[in-house]
Amino acid sequence: MARSRQAGDRDPCPLGVCDGSGWILGPEDVARPCDCRERVVARARLAGVASVIPAKYRGVSFDRPPVTQINEIVVRRVREFTDRIEDNLESGRGLWFFGGAGTGKTTLAMLVSRLALEAGRSVAIYSLPKMLARIRRTYDAEAGEQSYIEFFERLTGVDLLHLDDLGAENRTEWVIEQLYALVNERYESQRSLVVTTNLDQTDLQEQIGERVVSRLVEICGDPLPLFDDDRRLRVSAEVAGSLGESSGVTGGLGPLDD
């Protein structure tokens, strides 16, 4: 009777040479790469993208809508950043997108996150309200569940932290304290941030505090402004569907997010 496939089982080598790991163990236990290694690495990177990037954005690309319909000056800045993604992440540099609803902020931020993942870097993506809700849940964590310290270390330890809707949470001292602790730790550790917000710099300072915004400027530079009619109201179903094509996602994508 054939053994059922287990979660940790490897796919067999397509060339029938190695054990599926992409490595061949030679004399004196010296390993050399199998000719299938490039395929194994590419497959692992795609799996990483699928597990982190929301389905709606897995096909986002510079050469297809909606990116081709977004302000070309801002898109050029994003391309320059991602062309040097390794150097920028090593140096802790980031990007900050500001604009109204439907202007493409989240789309461009997801594109940066996707390309970082494809470069083999670790990425965490949260909307601000969801991240803060997750932090609150750690206060009631039971034994064996993720503690506050463990979650905070995840947020500060990934190569790229993508925060959506900065300033969307009600202003409280607790919110400002959490944001400053997180952003300041990433600043001091030279860890990159990509953020999106509907608020201009002055309004954002009012919402999340001058100290947090000052650190954002240090990491990301000046915000990249996006102004347009709400793209979500006029994007076609064909354009929206194009975002999911490369990942095999079909139908039901709905209009674009910010």
C-alpha positions as CSV (number, residue, x, y, z in Angstrom):
1,M,0.0,0.0,0.0
2,A,1.5,3.4,-1.0
3,R,2.4,5.7,1.8
4,S,0.4,9.0,1.8
5,R,2.4,12.1,1.2
6,Q,3.4,13.9,4.4
7,A,3.6,17.7,4.9
8,G,7.4,17.7,5.1
9,D,8.0,15.4,2.1
10,R,10.1,16.9,-0.8
11,D,9.1,16.8,-4.4
12,P,11.4,14.4,-6.3
13,C,14.3,15.8,-8.4
14,P,12.9,16.5,-11.9
15,L,16.2,15.2,-13.3
16,G,16.3,12.1,-11.1
17,V,19.7,13.0,-9.8
18,C,19.4,14.4,-6.2
19,D,17.0,13.6,-3.3
20,G,14.9,16.7,-4.2
21,S,16.8,19.1,-2.0
22,G,18.8,20.5,-4.9
23,W,22.1,19.2,-3.5
24,I,24.2,16.2,-4.3
25,L,26.4,14.7,-1.6
26,G,29.8,13.8,-3.0
27,P,33.0,12.2,-1.7
28,E,34.0,13.2,1.8
29,D,30.5,14.6,2.4
30,V,31.1,17.6,0.2
31,A,27.8,18.9,-1.3
32,R,27.5,20.4,-4.7
33,P,24.4,21.9,-6.3
34,C,22.3,19.7,-8.5
35,D,21.2,21.1,-11.9
36,C,17.7,21.3,-10.6
37,R,18.7,23.7,-7.8
38,E,17.6,26.8,-9.6
39,R,14.1,25.4,-10.0
40,V,14.0,24.4,-6.4
41,V,15.0,27.9,-5.3
42,A,12.5,29.6,-7.7
43,R,9.7,27.3,-6.4
44,A,10.5,28.2,-2.8
45,R,10.4,31.9,-3.6
46,L,7.1,31.6,-5.3
47,A,5.7,29.7,-2.3
48,G,7.0,32.5,0.0
49,V,5.1,35.1,-2.1
50,A,1.9,33.1,-2.0
51,S,2.0,32.7,1.8
52,V,2.6,36.4,2.5
53,I,1.1,38.5,-0.3
54,P,-2.7,38.7,-0.4
55,A,-4.1,36.8,-3.4
56,K,-5.3,40.0,-5.0
57,Y,-1.8,41.4,-5.3
58,R,0.3,38.3,-6.2
59,G,0.4,39.2,-9.9
60,V,1.2,42.9,-9.4
61,S,3.9,44.0,-11.8
62,F,5.5,47.1,-13.3
63,D,4.4,46.2,-16.8
64,R,0.7,45.7,-16.3
65,P,-2.3,47.6,-14.9
66,P,-2.9,49.1,-12.5
67,V,0.8,50.0,-12.0
68,T,1.0,51.3,-15.6
69,Q,-1.8,53.7,-14.8
70,I,-0.3,55.1,-11.6
71,N,1.7,58.4,-11.5
72,E,4.8,57.6,-13.5
73,I,7.2,59.7,-11.4
74,V,6.3,57.8,-8.3
75,V,6.4,54.4,-10.1
76,R,9.9,55.4,-11.3
77,R,11.0,56.0,-7.7
78,V,9.6,52.6,-6.8
79,R,11.5,50.9,-9.7
80,E,14.7,52.6,-8.7
81,F,14.2,51.4,-5.1
82,T,13.5,47.8,-6.1
83,D,16.3,47.7,-8.7
84,R,18.6,48.0,-5.7
85,I,16.4,46.1,-3.2
86,E,19.3,44.2,-1.6
87,D,21.3,47.4,-0.9
88,N,18.3,49.3,0.3
89,L,17.2,46.6,2.7
90,E,20.7,46.1,4.0
91,S,20.9,49.9,4.7
92,G,17.4,50.0,6.3
93,R,15.9,52.4,3.7
94,G,12.2,52.4,3.0
95,L,9.3,54.1,1.2
96,W,6.4,56.1,2.3
97,F,3.3,56.4,0.1
98,F,0.7,59.2,0.8
99,G,-2.5,59.9,-1.0
100,G,-6.3,59.6,-1.1
101,A,-8.3,56.4,-1.5
102,G,-7.8,54.4,-4.6
103,T,-4.6,56.1,-5.9
104,G,-2.5,53.0,-5.8
105,K,-0.7,53.3,-2.5
106,T,-1.3,49.7,-1.4
107,T,-0.6,48.3,-4.9
108,L,2.9,49.9,-5.0
109,A,3.7,48.9,-1.5
110,M,2.6,45.3,-2.3
111,L,4.9,45.4,-5.4
112,V,7.9,46.4,-3.2
113,S,7.0,43.6,-0.7
114,R,6.6,41.0,-3.5
115,L,10.0,41.9,-5.0
116,A,11.7,41.7,-1.6
117,L,10.2,38.2,-1.1
118,E,11.4,37.2,-4.5
119,A,14.9,38.4,-3.6
120,G,14.8,35.9,-0.7
121,R,14.2,38.5,2.1
122,S,11.7,38.2,5.0
123,V,8.6,40.4,4.9
124,A,5.7,41.0,7.2
125,I,2.6,42.8,6.0
126,Y,-0.1,44.3,8.3
127,S,-2.7,47.0,8.2
128,L,-2.2,49.2,11.3
129,P,-5.5,48.3,12.9
130,K,-4.9,44.6,12.5
131,M,-1.4,44.9,13.8
132,L,-2.5,46.7,16.9
133,A,-5.4,44.2,17.4
134,R,-2.8,41.4,17.3
135,I,-0.6,43.2,19.9
136,R,-3.6,43.5,22.2
137,R,-4.4,39.8,21.9
138,T,-0.9,39.0,23.1
139,Y,-1.8,40.5,26.5
140,D,-4.2,37.6,27.1
141,A,-2.0,35.0,25.5
142,E,-2.0,31.6,27.3
143,A,1.0,29.3,27.7
144,G,2.2,28.1,24.3
145,E,0.6,31.1,22.5
146,Q,2.7,33.9,21.0
147,S,3.7,36.4,23.7
148,Y,4.0,40.2,23.2
149,I,7.8,39.9,23.2
150,E,7.8,37.2,20.5
151,F,5.4,39.2,18.3
152,F,7.3,42.4,18.8
153,E,10.6,40.6,17.9
154,R,8.9,39.3,14.7
155,L,7.8,42.8,13.8
156,T,11.3,44.3,14.4
157,G,13.3,41.3,13.0
158,V,11.9,40.9,9.5
159,D,13.9,42.5,6.6
160,L,10.9,44.5,5.5
161,L,7.9,45.5,7.5
162,H,5.0,46.7,5.3
163,L,2.4,48.8,7.3
164,D,-0.8,49.8,5.6
165,D,-3.2,52.6,6.7
166,L,-0.9,54.3,9.0
167,G,-2.9,56.8,11.1
168,A,-6.1,54.9,10.6
169,E,-6.4,54.0,14.3
170,N,-7.9,56.3,16.9
171,R,-5.1,58.4,18.6
172,T,-4.4,57.2,22.1
173,E,-1.2,57.3,24.2
174,W,-1.1,53.5,23.9
175,V,-1.2,53.6,20.1
176,I,1.6,56.2,19.9
177,E,3.7,54.3,22.4
178,Q,3.4,51.0,20.4
179,L,4.2,52.7,17.1
180,Y,7.2,54.6,18.5
181,A,8.6,51.5,20.1
182,L,8.3,49.6,16.8
183,V,9.5,52.3,14.4
184,N,12.3,53.4,16.6
185,E,13.6,49.8,17.1
186,R,13.6,49.3,13.3
187,Y,15.3,52.7,12.8
188,E,18.1,51.8,15.3
189,S,18.5,48.3,13.8
190,Q,18.5,49.7,10.3
191,R,15.5,47.6,9.2
192,S,13.4,48.8,6.3
193,L,9.8,50.0,6.3
194,V,7.2,50.5,3.6
195,V,4.2,52.5,4.8
196,T,1.0,53.8,3.3
197,T,-1.3,56.6,4.7
198,N,-4.2,58.8,3.7
199,L,-2.8,61.6,5.8
200,D,-0.3,64.3,4.9
201,Q,2.8,64.7,7.0
202,T,1.2,67.4,9.3
203,D,-2.0,65.5,9.9
204,L,0.0,62.3,10.4
205,Q,2.1,64.0,13.1
206,E,-1.2,65.0,14.8
207,Q,-2.4,61.4,14.7
208,I,0.6,59.3,15.6
209,G,3.0,61.8,17.1
210,E,6.0,63.9,15.9
211,R,8.6,61.4,17.2
212,V,7.1,58.6,15.1
213,V,6.9,60.7,12.0
214,S,10.5,62.0,12.5
215,R,11.7,58.4,12.5
216,L,9.7,57.6,9.4
217,V,11.4,60.5,7.6
218,E,14.8,59.1,8.7
219,I,14.0,55.7,7.3
220,C,11.8,56.5,4.2
221,G,12.7,60.1,3.3
222,D,9.9,62.4,2.1
223,P,6.5,60.8,1.4
224,L,5.7,59.9,-2.3
225,P,2.4,61.7,-3.1
226,L,-0.3,60.0,-5.1
227,F,-3.3,62.1,-6.3
228,D,-6.0,61.0,-8.6
229,D,-9.7,60.2,-8.8
230,D,-10.6,57.1,-6.8
231,R,-9.2,54.5,-9.2
232,R,-11.4,51.8,-7.6
233,L,-14.5,53.4,-9.0
234,R,-13.3,53.2,-12.6
235,V,-11.0,50.2,-12.9
236,S,-12.4,47.6,-15.2
237,A,-12.9,44.0,-14.2
238,E,-10.3,43.0,-16.8
239,V,-7.7,45.2,-15.1
240,A,-8.6,44.0,-11.6
241,G,-8.4,40.4,-12.8
242,S,-4.9,41.0,-14.3
243,L,-3.5,41.3,-10.8
244,G,-4.1,37.6,-10.1
245,E,-3.3,36.1,-13.5
246,S,0.3,35.0,-12.7
247,S,-0.8,33.2,-9.5
248,G,-3.7,31.4,-11.0
249,V,-6.2,33.5,-9.1
250,T,-9.4,33.9,-11.2
251,G,-12.5,36.0,-10.7
252,G,-13.9,37.8,-7.7
253,L,-10.9,40.1,-7.2
254,G,-13.2,43.2,-6.8
255,P,-11.9,46.8,-7.2
256,L,-8.5,47.9,-6.2
257,D,-7.6,48.8,-2.7
258,D,-5.6,51.9,-1.8
